[in-house]
Structure formats: structure tokens, C-alpha cells
Amino acid sequence: MTLKAKLVSLISETPLEISEQQVDLLIQYVDLLVKWNKAYNLTSVRDPEEMLVKHILDSLMVGPQLHGKSFIDVGTGPGLPGIPLAILYPEYSFVLLDSLGKRITFLRQVVFQLKLTNVKPVLSRVEEYHPEIPFDGVLSRAFSSLNDMVSWCQHLIAVDTGRFFALKGQYPLEEIAALPDNIKLVTGSEIEVPHLVGERHLIELKKIS
């Protein structure tokens, strides 16, 4: 089975609606990831079929839970979940933030080759990055704890309207209990990722005054 056929099969097990052109872009992204990974060590996942589940599908399944138009993916690494989501939602804009130059070099190449007009890779530490307009949502699967995420990223979203979207494995009960007073849990939902071993949760938080 080709990689494309495999991805189409995986997507058919989800409620997602993705065009053939979008599938082609996702496969091109995986091809680039495999190619650059040899020299740049962008991800510990080496097998392209494994990438389809652990990287592509895992990122895409967050999509239906998002609301807003402008997002920043903090600690994006090789562009996860930002690139798959940008392909799925060309009408949303994504800033992909990372402090490691080689990752941003890779992402600029991805944006160029896939002609993604809604993605802006930015080389910066999160505390040094100050957007002119707050984002609707901060996305991340990079932070070890929710507390780290909200303390490092509070300046990126607006009070009440902005959202933090944290991708976690098991439901982080203790981390939620330890959140500061000005951060409230909006929802915590389990995400079904076909063929992924282990749990996946999306935690949505907001900042209150």
C-alpha cells in the first residue's frame, strides 16, 4: 500500500473531510520530514507510516476542537501540530514558533515547497516574541506541564476570548488543579486517533482578568 493510500485509509476512520489535494500536501510534508530527518534529527519517529499516525493524524484530530482564526504553535519542532492543521484549514493563519534554527530552516522549506500562504515560521524564544495582535489560540504539544505553558504564553492571547489548546497524553488532573487563579479550564476532551497506542487529550484553557 502506498503512503497516500495508507493516509486515505486512516482518514476514512475519522469524521474529517479532506480533499485529495490536501492529502497530497500532507504526503509531501511527510516526504520532506523523512528526507530532512536524516541530517537534522527533527523527530525520533523514523518510519513514514508511523509518522502518519503519530504526527499527521494526531495533529489533524485536534482540528474540530479549535475555534478562532489565528493560532500560534509554540515549540512547534518540525511543525507539529501546526503544519497538518494549516493544510487542513487554509482559511486559518498559523505562526510556528521555535527557538532552534534548524527547525525553522526546515519549516521555511516546507512552506516554500508546499506553497503554504497561511503559515509563518518564526525563530524566537517564546518570552521574547510579542505579537502586534493577540492570537485566538496558543497550540502546543511541547510543554511538559500546563503551568509552564500558561506562564510562558500568557502574553500571546487576549483575556476571556483567547484560548490555550494543550495536547496531552493522559488526562492531567494534577496539572489542572495546580493552575494559577487567572487560568480556567474550558474543556478537557479525549481525542480518538485511529491506531495510536495510548491516550490523547486536548485541554482547552482560558485567561480571565
Backbone as ProteinMPNN parsed JSONL, in Angstrom:
{"seq_chain_A": "MTLKAKLVSLISETPLEISEQQVDLLIQYVDLLVKWNKAYNLTSVRDPEEMLVKHILDSLMVGPQLHGKSFIDVGTGPGLPGIPLAILYPEYSFVLLDSLGKRITFLRQVVFQLKLTNVKPVLSRVEEYHPEIPFDGVLSRAFSSLNDMVSWCQHLIAVDTGRFFALKGQYPLEEIAALPDNIKLVTGSEIEVPHLVGERHLIELKKIS", "coords_chain_A": {"N_chain_A": [[0.847, -1.2, 0.0], [0.603, 2.197, -0.873], [1.988, 5.191, 0.625], [0.219, 7.308, 0.444], [-2.243, 5.995, -0.025], [-2.446, 4.662, 2.371], [-2.706, 6.811, 4.17], [-5.136, 7.917, 3.279], [-6.815, 5.798, 3.925], [-6.554, 5.785, 6.743], [-7.645, 8.311, 7.359], [-10.231, 7.87, 6.578], [-11.26, 6.534, 8.712], [-11.957, 8.43, 10.478], [-13.985, 11.361, 11.367], [-13.158, 13.406, 9.734], [-13.057, 15.584, 6.892], [-11.263, 15.627, 4.047], [-9.642, 16.917, 1.229], [-8.371, 15.54, -1.896], [-6.197, 16.982, -2.79], [-5.303, 18.122, -0.391], [-4.527, 15.814, 0.967], [-2.379, 15.076, -0.67], [-0.614, 17.202, -0.122], [-0.086, 16.717, 2.59], [1.269, 14.294, 2.39], [3.494, 15.121, 0.93], [4.658, 16.707, 2.878], [5.313, 14.765, 4.824], [7.193, 13.332, 3.309], [9.23, 15.279, 3.061], [9.875, 15.551, 5.742], [10.905, 13.01, 6.345], [13.134, 13.012, 4.651], [14.684, 15.273, 5.508], [15.049, 14.593, 8.132], [17.108, 12.788, 8.362], [19.508, 14.237, 8.348], [18.981, 16.377, 10.051], [17.735, 15.489, 12.325], [14.97, 15.769, 13.279], [12.749, 14.512, 14.366], [12.074, 11.738, 16.529], [10.686, 9.694, 15.471], [11.048, 7.534, 12.869], [9.983, 5.973, 10.837], [7.988, 6.328, 7.985], [5.258, 5.469, 7.818], [4.577, 5.26, 10.48], [4.788, 7.908, 11.155], [2.511, 8.918, 9.93], [0.449, 8.222, 11.664], [1.358, 9.014, 14.296], [2.167, 11.659, 13.983], [0.809, 13.061, 11.799], [-2.025, 12.324, 11.798], [-2.503, 12.555, 14.522], [-2.137, 15.272, 14.887], [-4.089, 16.366, 13.122], [-6.532, 15.534, 14.259], [-7.051, 17.259, 16.278], [-8.139, 19.436, 15.104], [-11.108, 19.756, 14.738], [-11.81, 20.681, 17.266], [-10.865, 23.196, 17.557], [-11.339, 26.765, 17.784], [-11.591, 29.977, 16.367], [-9.396, 32.089, 14.399], [-6.742, 32.747, 14.148], [-3.664, 31.353, 15.025], [-0.98, 30.295, 17.192], [1.668, 28.082, 17.2], [3.486, 26.867, 19.634], [6.825, 26.03, 20.355], [7.073, 24.362, 18.173], [8.671, 22.495, 16.912], [9.26, 20.219, 14.321], [7.063, 21.307, 13.091], [4.614, 20.561, 14.261], [1.613, 20.572, 16.057], [1.161, 22.29, 13.902], [1.682, 22.436, 10.972], [0.162, 20.232, 9.692], [-2.417, 21.084, 10.53], [-2.586, 23.597, 9.343], [-2.674, 22.863, 6.675], [-5.067, 21.504, 6.668], [-6.84, 23.56, 7.317], [-6.922, 26.024, 5.403], [-7.995, 28.535, 5.636], [-7.399, 29.543, 8.123], [-4.826, 31.238, 10.034], [-1.417, 30.548, 10.842], [1.216, 30.895, 13.094], [4.354, 29.51, 13.464], [6.36, 28.759, 16.017], [9.666, 28.459, 17.124], [12.722, 27.889, 18.933], [14.964, 26.85, 17.857], [17.221, 26.991, 15.293], [17.612, 25.152, 13.097], [15.205, 23.816, 12.895], [13.433, 25.836, 12.131], [14.563, 26.529, 9.684], [14.008, 24.184, 8.272], [11.18, 24.332, 8.323], [10.696, 26.655, 6.845], [11.431, 25.745, 4.356], [9.474, 23.795, 3.96], [7.145, 25.415, 3.872], [7.759, 26.879, 1.563], [7.983, 24.85, -0.452], [5.489, 23.581, -0.331], [3.899, 25.647, -0.84], [2.462, 27.148, 1.133], [0.404, 29.578, 2.169], [-0.587, 30.454, 4.528], [1.032, 30.16, 6.695], [3.576, 31.066, 8.965], [6.802, 30.706, 9.771], [8.693, 31.292, 12.721], [11.675, 32.245, 14.241], [12.385, 32.226, 17.48], [12.578, 32.667, 21.024], [9.888, 31.93, 23.231], [9.254, 33.813, 25.227], [10.352, 36.093, 24.27], [8.944, 36.813, 22.106], [6.596, 38.962, 20.816], [3.487, 39.486, 19.735], [1.789, 41.765, 17.495], [-0.963, 41.778, 17.44], [-3.086, 39.987, 19.619], [-3.267, 36.373, 19.612], [-5.904, 34.097, 18.596], [-5.69, 31.549, 19.531], [-3.358, 29.532, 21.4], [-1.382, 26.889, 20.566], [0.013, 23.783, 21.583], [2.158, 20.946, 21.815], [4.392, 20.647, 23.157], [5.079, 21.442, 25.753], [6.037, 20.458, 29.054], [4.372, 20.72, 31.234], [1.077, 22.028, 32.033], [1.135, 24.329, 33.531], [3.636, 25.426, 32.901], [3.134, 26.03, 30.231], [1.045, 27.995, 30.338], [2.263, 29.988, 31.87], [4.478, 30.764, 30.335], [3.254, 31.606, 28.011], [1.212, 33.476, 28.35], [1.142, 36.114, 27.435], [0.471, 35.987, 24.805], [-2.17, 35.698, 24.101], [-5.545, 37.081, 24.258], [-7.409, 38.313, 27.119], [-10.157, 36.407, 28.303], [-11.242, 35.948, 25.579], [-9.206, 34.605, 24.168], [-7.581, 31.378, 23.767], [-5.902, 28.574, 25.254], [-4.648, 25.666, 23.815], [-3.803, 22.625, 24.692], [-2.048, 19.735, 23.904], [-2.159, 16.649, 25.299], [-1.14, 13.529, 26.841], [-2.255, 11.315, 28.91], [-5.153, 12.261, 30.902], [-4.58, 15.295, 32.506], [-5.01, 15.635, 35.498], [-3.788, 16.518, 37.965], [-2.161, 18.588, 37.06], [-4.06, 20.392, 36.135], [-5.334, 21.06, 38.483], [-3.319, 22.511, 39.652], [-3.154, 24.913, 38.349], [-2.752, 28.506, 37.89], [-4.741, 31.157, 39.485], [-5.859, 32.873, 37.589], [-6.313, 31.405, 35.35], [-8.55, 29.354, 33.692], [-10.153, 26.178, 33.298], [-11.649, 25.271, 30.291], [-12.586, 23.155, 28.577], [-11.895, 19.642, 28.67], [-11.069, 17.187, 26.621], [-11.191, 13.827, 25.395], [-9.349, 12.61, 22.66], [-9.875, 10.737, 19.805], [-7.586, 8.944, 18.12], [-7.077, 7.113, 15.368], [-5.459, 3.974, 15.527], [-3.443, 4.859, 17.187], [-1.323, 4.187, 19.86], [-2.056, 4.394, 23.255], [-3.354, 7.108, 25.335], [-4.969, 10.212, 24.349], [-5.463, 13.594, 24.923], [-7.134, 16.739, 24.618], [-6.668, 19.757, 26.063], [-8.417, 22.569, 26.88], [-7.939, 25.88, 27.761], [-8.597, 29.072, 29.343], [-7.779, 32.562, 29.796], [-8.523, 34.646, 32.448], [-9.581, 37.862, 33.779]], "CA_chain_A": [[0.0, 0.0, 0.0], [1.388, 3.436, -0.892], [1.809, 6.063, 1.786], [-1.011, 8.08, 0.215], [-3.386, 5.092, 0.196], [-2.483, 4.41, 3.815], [-3.251, 8.009, 4.818], [-6.563, 7.981, 2.915], [-7.474, 4.768, 4.734], [-6.594, 6.265, 8.136], [-8.59, 9.434, 7.446], [-11.594, 7.316, 6.425], [-11.695, 6.059, 10.03], [-12.245, 9.618, 11.286], [-15.034, 12.204, 10.761], [-12.55, 14.508, 8.981], [-13.24, 15.652, 5.444], [-10.018, 16.155, 3.495], [-9.604, 16.779, -0.233], [-7.2, 14.817, -2.413], [-5.087, 17.945, -2.818], [-4.792, 18.226, 0.981], [-3.812, 14.556, 1.233], [-1.102, 15.179, -1.386], [0.245, 18.123, 0.637], [0.323, 16.02, 3.818], [2.274, 13.296, 1.992], [4.71, 15.888, 0.608], [5.23, 17.108, 4.171], [5.95, 13.565, 5.397], [8.39, 13.063, 2.496], [10.253, 16.247, 3.472], [10.25, 15.213, 7.121], [11.77, 11.823, 6.264], [14.376, 13.404, 3.977], [15.462, 16.184, 6.362], [15.283, 13.963, 9.433], [18.396, 12.074, 8.325], [20.59, 15.169, 8.686], [18.597, 17.376, 11.056], [17.189, 14.827, 13.524], [13.806, 16.583, 13.65], [11.806, 13.706, 15.142], [12.576, 10.388, 16.838], [9.923, 8.748, 14.641], [11.788, 7.387, 11.606], [9.197, 5.249, 9.845], [6.953, 7.205, 7.411], [3.899, 5.006, 8.167], [4.375, 5.632, 11.884], [4.573, 9.363, 11.15], [1.12, 9.181, 9.535], [-0.402, 8.111, 12.859], [1.851, 9.758, 15.468], [2.356, 13.079, 13.69], [-0.204, 13.674, 10.935], [-3.388, 12.114, 12.32], [-2.519, 13.084, 15.882], [-2.318, 16.726, 14.751], [-5.36, 16.677, 12.449], [-7.702, 15.251, 15.098], [-7.273, 18.424, 17.149], [-8.795, 20.459, 14.298], [-12.521, 20.034, 15.004], [-11.986, 21.314, 18.584], [-10.342, 24.573, 17.55], [-12.177, 27.873, 17.313], [-10.743, 31.144, 16.149], [-8.837, 32.174, 13.047], [-5.284, 32.929, 14.19], [-3.079, 30.461, 16.028], [0.47, 30.171, 17.286], [2.104, 26.764, 17.65], [4.694, 27.193, 20.416], [7.681, 24.846, 20.441], [6.475, 23.586, 17.081], [9.557, 21.422, 16.443], [9.218, 20.15, 12.858], [5.786, 21.823, 12.567], [3.507, 19.741, 14.775], [0.591, 20.193, 15.063], [0.853, 23.441, 13.054], [1.641, 22.23, 9.52], [-1.037, 19.488, 9.29], [-3.618, 21.894, 10.751], [-2.6, 24.663, 8.322], [-3.109, 22.223, 5.43], [-6.496, 21.192, 6.842], [-7.622, 24.797, 7.418], [-6.223, 27.119, 4.707], [-8.617, 29.824, 5.989], [-6.821, 29.99, 9.39], [-3.404, 31.579, 9.943], [-0.597, 29.876, 11.849], [2.618, 31.22, 13.333], [5.045, 28.358, 14.043], [7.45, 29.352, 16.804], [10.645, 27.546, 17.728], [13.967, 28.601, 19.244], [16.065, 26.138, 17.22], [17.361, 27.444, 13.907], [17.482, 24.113, 12.069], [13.774, 23.512, 12.735], [12.827, 26.932, 11.36], [15.077, 26.353, 8.319], [13.179, 23.118, 7.689], [9.795, 24.806, 8.144], [10.685, 27.607, 5.718], [11.469, 24.916, 3.155], [8.132, 23.201, 3.848], [6.243, 26.489, 3.441], [8.115, 27.195, 0.182], [7.692, 23.751, -1.372], [4.05, 23.265, -0.319], [3.214, 26.909, -1.165], [1.501, 27.424, 2.203], [0.34, 31.035, 2.333], [-1.173, 30.775, 5.847], [1.989, 29.723, 7.715], [4.757, 31.924, 9.133], [7.748, 30.188, 10.762], [9.399, 32.369, 13.445], [12.761, 31.803, 15.123], [12.387, 33.065, 18.683], [12.129, 32.1, 22.309], [8.508, 32.384, 23.392], [9.155, 35.003, 26.089], [10.843, 37.26, 23.528], [8.083, 37.042, 20.937], [5.424, 39.756, 21.192], [2.681, 39.77, 18.547], [1.091, 43.053, 17.474], [-2.359, 41.473, 17.784], [-3.121, 38.692, 20.303], [-3.793, 35.242, 18.85], [-7.132, 33.457, 19.104], [-5.331, 30.327, 20.243], [-1.993, 29.028, 21.523], [-1.356, 25.431, 20.453], [1.318, 23.183, 21.856], [2.316, 19.617, 22.391], [5.808, 20.644, 23.557], [5.329, 21.775, 27.162], [5.943, 19.327, 29.978], [3.217, 20.91, 32.124], [0.144, 23.11, 31.685], [1.605, 25.531, 34.226], [4.7, 26.002, 32.064], [2.531, 26.582, 29.02], [0.321, 29.252, 30.569], [3.137, 31.045, 32.383], [5.332, 31.241, 29.246], [2.5, 32.039, 26.818], [0.061, 34.338, 28.684], [1.164, 37.386, 26.685], [0.161, 35.743, 23.388], [-3.621, 35.7, 23.854], [-6.345, 38.095, 24.952], [-8.228, 37.879, 28.26], [-11.508, 35.884, 28.024], [-11.522, 35.416, 24.239], [-8.138, 33.72, 23.71], [-7.588, 30.018, 24.328], [-4.754, 27.669, 25.19], [-5.001, 24.304, 23.421], [-2.646, 21.788, 25.026], [-2.169, 18.315, 23.582], [-1.563, 15.853, 26.367], [-1.407, 12.091, 26.785], [-3.307, 11.038, 29.893], [-5.83, 13.464, 31.4], [-3.65, 15.838, 33.511], [-5.791, 16.118, 36.65], [-2.965, 17.263, 38.941], [-1.718, 19.836, 36.426], [-5.215, 21.306, 36.085], [-5.542, 21.525, 39.868], [-2.223, 23.412, 40.034], [-3.138, 26.118, 37.503], [-2.943, 29.765, 38.63], [-6.134, 31.603, 39.646], [-6.393, 33.606, 36.432], [-6.477, 30.459, 34.238], [-9.689, 28.458, 33.944], [-10.384, 25.08, 32.365], [-12.868, 25.383, 29.481], [-12.958, 21.75, 28.359], [-10.831, 18.645, 28.537], [-11.737, 16.108, 25.897], [-10.35, 12.769, 24.841], [-9.329, 12.619, 21.201], [-9.684, 9.399, 19.238], [-6.662, 8.92, 16.982], [-7.026, 5.722, 14.927], [-4.194, 3.212, 15.544], [-2.447, 5.416, 18.106], [-1.257, 3.484, 21.139], [-2.043, 5.34, 24.37], [-4.431, 8.102, 25.384], [-4.71, 11.56, 23.844], [-6.455, 14.564, 25.389], [-6.926, 18.148, 24.312], [-7.08, 20.585, 27.207], [-8.654, 23.966, 26.47], [-7.9, 26.785, 28.906], [-8.682, 30.498, 29.008], [-7.208, 33.518, 30.748], [-9.55, 35.592, 32.917], [-8.94, 39.031, 34.4]], "C_chain_A": [[0.884, 1.252, 0.0], [1.094, 4.255, 0.36], [0.503, 6.855, 1.658], [-2.251, 7.224, 0.483], [-3.565, 4.801, 1.68], [-3.111, 5.599, 4.552], [-4.743, 8.155, 4.525], [-7.364, 6.982, 3.746], [-7.615, 5.203, 6.19], [-7.634, 7.37, 8.308], [-10.037, 8.934, 7.343], [-12.147, 6.774, 7.741], [-12.032, 7.217, 10.976], [-13.404, 10.388, 10.65], [-14.477, 13.332, 9.89], [-12.877, 14.424, 7.495], [-12.034, 16.367, 4.846], [-9.988, 15.892, 1.994], [-8.352, 16.007, -0.664], [-5.97, 15.727, -2.453], [-4.46, 18.093, -1.43], [-4.015, 16.966, 1.373], [-2.432, 14.601, 0.575], [-0.117, 16.086, -0.643], [0.768, 17.456, 1.921], [1.407, 14.982, 3.515], [3.595, 13.984, 1.621], [5.436, 16.315, 1.882], [5.948, 15.925, 4.83], [7.236, 13.231, 4.635], [9.542, 13.99, 2.884], [10.789, 15.932, 4.869], [11.216, 14.025, 7.131], [13.146, 12.206, 5.711], [15.273, 14.256, 4.894], [15.84, 15.549, 7.698], [16.647, 13.291, 9.495], [19.539, 12.985, 8.776], [20.271, 16.035, 9.902], [18.038, 16.782, 12.348], [15.99, 15.587, 14.107], [12.808, 15.833, 14.52], [12.403, 12.326, 15.381], [11.828, 9.316, 16.05], [10.582, 8.704, 13.259], [10.921, 6.817, 10.479], [8.062, 6.124, 9.305], [5.521, 6.778, 7.767], [3.566, 5.353, 9.612], [4.106, 7.134, 11.998], [3.12, 9.705, 10.812], [0.198, 9.163, 10.744], [0.052, 9.087, 13.94], [1.983, 11.256, 15.231], [1.175, 13.679, 12.925], [-1.601, 13.547, 11.544], [-3.534, 12.715, 13.712], [-2.729, 14.601, 15.873], [-3.684, 17.074, 14.178], [-6.566, 16.52, 13.365], [-8.003, 16.354, 16.108], [-8.184, 19.443, 16.441], [-10.236, 20.776, 14.654], [-12.774, 20.749, 16.342], [-11.561, 22.784, 18.593], [-11.438, 25.577, 17.218], [-11.34, 29.129, 17.335], [-10.184, 31.083, 14.747], [-7.311, 32.251, 13.051], [-4.69, 32.135, 15.351], [-1.566, 30.556, 16.027], [0.781, 28.802, 17.876], [3.466, 26.967, 18.304], [5.519, 25.926, 20.646], [7.269, 23.844, 19.379], [7.345, 22.418, 16.605], [9.564, 21.389, 14.921], [7.877, 20.594, 12.271], [4.576, 21.048, 13.015], [2.913, 20.363, 16.025], [0.35, 21.223, 13.96], [0.723, 23.164, 11.566], [0.424, 21.398, 9.086], [-2.33, 20.308, 9.453], [-3.727, 23.023, 9.721], [-3.042, 24.115, 6.965], [-4.611, 21.932, 5.49], [-7.369, 22.447, 6.799], [-6.889, 25.962, 6.735], [-6.785, 28.498, 5.06], [-8.12, 30.355, 7.347], [-5.363, 30.377, 9.159], [-2.641, 30.977, 11.134], [0.803, 30.474, 11.895], [3.237, 29.994, 14.014], [6.319, 28.842, 14.703], [8.377, 28.272, 17.351], [11.946, 28.308, 17.931], [15.183, 27.94, 18.598], [16.098, 26.431, 15.718], [17.114, 26.376, 12.863], [16.012, 23.736, 11.846], [13.093, 24.574, 11.875], [13.304, 26.89, 9.908], [14.248, 25.292, 7.59], [11.768, 23.625, 7.383], [9.678, 25.823, 7.009], [10.696, 26.844, 4.391], [10.106, 24.26, 2.896], [7.143, 24.227, 3.288], [6.479, 26.822, 1.961], [7.661, 26.082, -0.772], [6.193, 23.432, -1.458], [3.208, 24.496, -0.658], [2.119, 27.236, -0.146], [1.492, 28.928, 2.497], [-0.164, 31.441, 3.725], [-0.252, 30.369, 6.997], [3.192, 30.661, 7.753], [5.67, 31.303, 10.194], [8.519, 31.341, 11.414], [10.435, 31.746, 14.38], [12.817, 32.739, 16.322], [12.109, 32.206, 19.916], [10.754, 32.709, 22.602], [8.406, 33.668, 24.206], [9.62, 36.27, 25.37], [9.958, 37.607, 22.33], [6.811, 37.77, 21.365], [4.622, 40.136, 19.944], [2.011, 41.141, 18.641], [-0.362, 42.882, 17.891], [-2.369, 40.119, 18.484], [-3.712, 37.6, 19.403], [-5.116, 34.752, 19.445], [-6.78, 32.218, 19.923], [-3.839, 30.055, 20.258], [-2.079, 27.504, 21.506], [-0.008, 24.925, 20.914], [1.196, 21.745, 22.292], [3.723, 19.492, 22.96], [6.021, 20.815, 25.059], [5.15, 20.56, 28.07], [4.754, 19.479, 30.926], [2.349, 22.074, 31.653], [0.595, 24.423, 32.313], [2.711, 26.228, 33.442], [4.09, 26.704, 30.858], [1.877, 27.936, 29.294], [1.235, 30.359, 31.089], [4.03, 31.618, 31.278], [4.531, 31.948, 28.15], [1.352, 33.011, 27.095], [-0.016, 35.591, 27.831], [0.724, 37.222, 25.229], [-1.331, 35.787, 23.067], [-4.331, 36.767, 24.688], [-7.105, 37.47, 26.133], [-9.615, 37.474, 27.755], [-11.685, 35.255, 26.636], [-10.47, 34.408, 23.766], [-8.18, 32.368, 24.403], [-6.202, 29.375, 24.246], [-5.287, 26.295, 24.787], [-3.771, 23.429, 23.638], [-2.935, 20.337, 24.677], [-1.433, 17.51, 24.631], [-1.871, 14.37, 26.134], [-2.572, 11.76, 27.705], [-3.923, 12.352, 30.387], [-5.035, 14.028, 32.59], [-4.352, 16.454, 34.723], [-4.972, 16.993, 37.592], [-2.499, 18.596, 38.365], [-2.852, 20.861, 36.382], [-5.468, 21.899, 37.471], [-4.502, 22.572, 40.266], [-2.174, 24.696, 39.212], [-3.331, 27.386, 38.334], [-4.397, 30.238, 38.582], [-6.717, 32.263, 38.401], [-6.535, 32.722, 35.182], [-7.589, 29.484, 34.577], [-9.771, 27.38, 32.865], [-11.692, 25.318, 31.616], [-13.407, 23.983, 29.189], [-11.696, 20.894, 28.358], [-11.443, 17.442, 27.86], [-10.743, 15.078, 25.386], [-10.474, 12.801, 23.323], [-9.039, 11.206, 20.715], [-8.781, 9.501, 18.014], [-6.53, 7.458, 16.54], [-5.602, 5.157, 14.943], [-3.098, 3.821, 16.414], [-2.498, 4.648, 19.421], [-1.174, 4.53, 22.249], [-3.142, 6.379, 24.252], [-3.986, 9.427, 24.766], [-5.82, 12.47, 24.34], [-6.101, 15.958, 24.884], [-7.51, 18.959, 25.46], [-7.217, 22.027, 26.722], [-8.774, 24.841, 27.711], [-8.115, 28.212, 28.439], [-8.137, 31.336, 30.148], [-8.318, 34.477, 31.16], [-8.868, 36.742, 33.667], [-8.961, 38.9, 35.913]], "O_chain_A": [[1.817, 1.347, 0.797], [0.098, 4.041, 1.052], [-0.22, 7.045, 2.636], [-3.192, 7.672, 1.138], [-4.686, 4.707, 2.18], [-3.942, 5.419, 5.443], [-5.524, 8.479, 5.419], [-8.461, 7.29, 4.212], [-8.667, 5.012, 6.8], [-8.403, 7.372, 9.269], [-10.946, 9.506, 7.944], [-13.354, 6.576, 7.877], [-12.356, 6.995, 12.143], [-13.774, 10.104, 9.511], [-15.246, 14.134, 9.36], [-12.96, 13.339, 6.92], [-11.808, 17.55, 5.1], [-10.272, 14.783, 1.543], [-7.406, 15.848, 0.107], [-4.851, 15.292, -2.183], [-3.238, 18.178, -1.301], [-2.976, 17.046, 2.028], [-1.436, 14.211, 1.184], [1.07, 15.774, -0.548], [1.933, 17.622, 2.281], [2.347, 14.814, 4.292], [4.674, 13.495, 1.955], [6.665, 16.288, 1.953], [7.061, 16.073, 5.334], [8.248, 12.886, 5.244], [10.684, 13.551, 3.021], [11.987, 16.034, 5.135], [12.22, 14.04, 7.843], [14.18, 11.784, 6.229], [16.466, 13.988, 5.033], [16.836, 15.928, 8.315], [17.269, 13.232, 10.555], [20.432, 12.551, 9.504], [21.157, 16.385, 10.681], [17.885, 17.487, 13.345], [15.999, 15.991, 15.27], [12.099, 16.442, 15.322], [13.143, 11.807, 14.547], [12.274, 8.171, 15.967], [10.661, 9.72, 12.568], [11.114, 7.15, 9.31], [7.249, 6.617, 10.087], [4.664, 7.631, 7.993], [2.428, 5.694, 9.935], [3.306, 7.574, 12.824], [2.564, 10.666, 11.344], [-0.72, 9.977, 10.848], [-0.74, 9.884, 14.444], [1.918, 12.04, 16.178], [0.606, 14.685, 13.348], [-2.275, 14.55, 11.776], [-4.561, 13.311, 14.038], [-3.411, 15.146, 16.74], [-4.363, 17.969, 14.682], [-7.523, 17.288, 13.263], [-9.073, 16.38, 16.715], [-8.901, 20.206, 17.087], [-10.572, 21.943, 14.854], [-13.83, 21.354, 16.531], [-11.866, 23.52, 19.531], [-12.358, 25.272, 16.459], [-10.492, 29.32, 18.207], [-10.457, 30.148, 13.995], [-6.664, 31.866, 12.078], [-5.143, 32.229, 16.492], [-0.946, 30.856, 15.007], [0.235, 28.413, 18.909], [4.466, 27.207, 17.627], [4.997, 24.895, 21.069], [7.135, 22.649, 19.641], [6.851, 21.477, 15.984], [9.841, 22.406, 14.284], [7.574, 20.308, 11.112], [3.618, 20.886, 12.259], [3.647, 20.655, 16.97], [-0.57, 21.055, 13.159], [-0.244, 23.605, 10.945], [-0.294, 21.824, 8.181], [-3.226, 20.233, 8.612], [-4.825, 23.364, 9.281], [-3.702, 24.812, 6.195], [-5.33, 22.091, 4.503], [-8.497, 22.409, 6.308], [-6.298, 26.799, 7.418], [-6.134, 29.514, 4.816], [-8.395, 31.507, 7.686], [-4.734, 29.91, 8.21], [-3.143, 30.909, 12.256], [1.491, 30.553, 10.877], [2.714, 29.5, 15.013], [7.25, 29.284, 14.029], [7.93, 27.3, 17.959], [12.243, 29.253, 17.201], [16.307, 28.412, 18.768], [15.147, 26.16, 14.985], [16.478, 26.645, 11.845], [15.624, 23.378, 10.734], [12.282, 24.258, 11.004], [12.53, 27.185, 8.997], [13.843, 25.481, 6.443], [11.233, 23.372, 6.304], [8.675, 25.849, 6.296], [10.05, 27.251, 3.425], [9.65, 24.182, 1.755], [6.4, 23.94, 2.349], [5.531, 27.022, 1.202], [7.024, 26.359, -1.788], [5.69, 23.061, -2.518], [1.983, 24.42, -0.754], [0.991, 27.56, -0.518], [2.467, 29.473, 3.014], [-0.168, 32.624, 4.064], [-0.696, 30.246, 8.138], [3.756, 31.009, 6.716], [5.359, 31.36, 11.384], [8.948, 32.265, 10.724], [10.134, 30.863, 15.184], [13.237, 33.89, 16.208], [11.478, 31.153, 19.83], [10.492, 33.862, 22.259], [7.567, 34.521, 23.914], [9.32, 37.383, 25.803], [10.209, 38.587, 21.629], [6.04, 37.26, 22.178], [5.036, 41.01, 19.182], [1.704, 41.617, 19.734], [-0.924, 43.719, 18.597], [-1.728, 39.183, 18.005], [-4.55, 37.875, 18.544], [-5.406, 34.96, 20.623], [-7.473, 31.877, 20.882], [-3.137, 30.304, 19.278], [-2.767, 26.904, 22.332], [1.013, 25.566, 20.664], [0.282, 21.363, 23.023], [4.202, 18.387, 23.218], [7.043, 20.376, 25.586], [4.244, 19.749, 27.882], [4.188, 18.482, 31.373], [2.819, 22.982, 30.968], [0.459, 25.491, 31.716], [2.731, 27.454, 33.329], [4.474, 27.821, 30.509], [2.121, 28.906, 28.577], [1.017, 31.534, 30.791], [4.314, 32.815, 31.274], [5.07, 32.797, 27.44], [0.594, 33.341, 26.183], [-1.106, 36.08, 27.533], [0.617, 38.208, 24.5], [-1.715, 35.898, 21.903], [-3.798, 37.277, 25.674], [-7.399, 36.275, 26.144], [-10.176, 38.13, 26.878], [-12.218, 34.151, 26.524], [-10.797, 33.464, 23.047], [-8.743, 32.229, 25.489], [-5.443, 29.602, 23.304], [-6.267, 25.817, 25.357], [-2.815, 23.485, 22.865], [-3.946, 19.777, 25.102], [-0.228, 17.672, 24.826], [-2.742, 14.015, 25.339], [-3.734, 11.907, 27.327], [-3.302, 13.412, 30.305], [-4.834, 13.323, 33.579], [-4.286, 17.664, 34.935], [-5.406, 18.079, 37.973], [-2.443, 19.604, 39.069], [-2.623, 22.056, 36.57], [-5.776, 23.083, 37.608], [-4.768, 23.422, 41.117], [-1.244, 25.489, 39.365], [-3.999, 27.351, 39.367], [-5.182, 29.783, 37.75], [-7.927, 32.219, 38.18], [-6.836, 33.217, 34.096], [-7.569, 28.857, 35.637], [-9.5, 27.627, 31.69], [-12.73, 25.544, 32.238], [-14.552, 23.671, 29.517], [-10.593, 21.367, 28.083], [-12.258, 16.742, 28.462], [-9.619, 15.402, 25.001], [-11.56, 12.994, 22.776], [-8.085, 10.564, 21.155], [-9.166, 10.075, 16.995], [-5.937, 6.649, 17.255], [-4.667, 5.779, 14.438], [-1.956, 3.36, 16.389], [-3.56, 4.477, 20.019], [-0.339, 5.434, 22.203], [-3.778, 6.516, 23.207], [-2.794, 9.721, 24.673], [-6.998, 12.147, 24.189], [-4.929, 16.309, 24.743], [-8.695, 18.853, 25.778], [-6.264, 22.624, 26.222], [-9.594, 24.586, 28.594], [-7.851, 28.537, 27.281], [-8.046, 30.894, 31.293], [-8.983, 35.058, 30.303], [-7.733, 36.613, 34.126], [-8.469, 39.783, 36.616]]}, "name": "protein", "num_of_chains": 1, "seq": "MTLKAKLVSLISETPLEISEQQVDLLIQYVDLLVKWNKAYNLTSVRDPEEMLVKHILDSLMVGPQLHGKSFIDVGTGPGLPGIPLAILYPEYSFVLLDSLGKRITFLRQVVFQLKLTNVKPVLSRVEEYHPEIPFDGVLSRAFSSLNDMVSWCQHLIAVDTGRFFALKGQYPLEEIAALPDNIKLVTGSEIEVPHLVGERHLIELKKIS"}
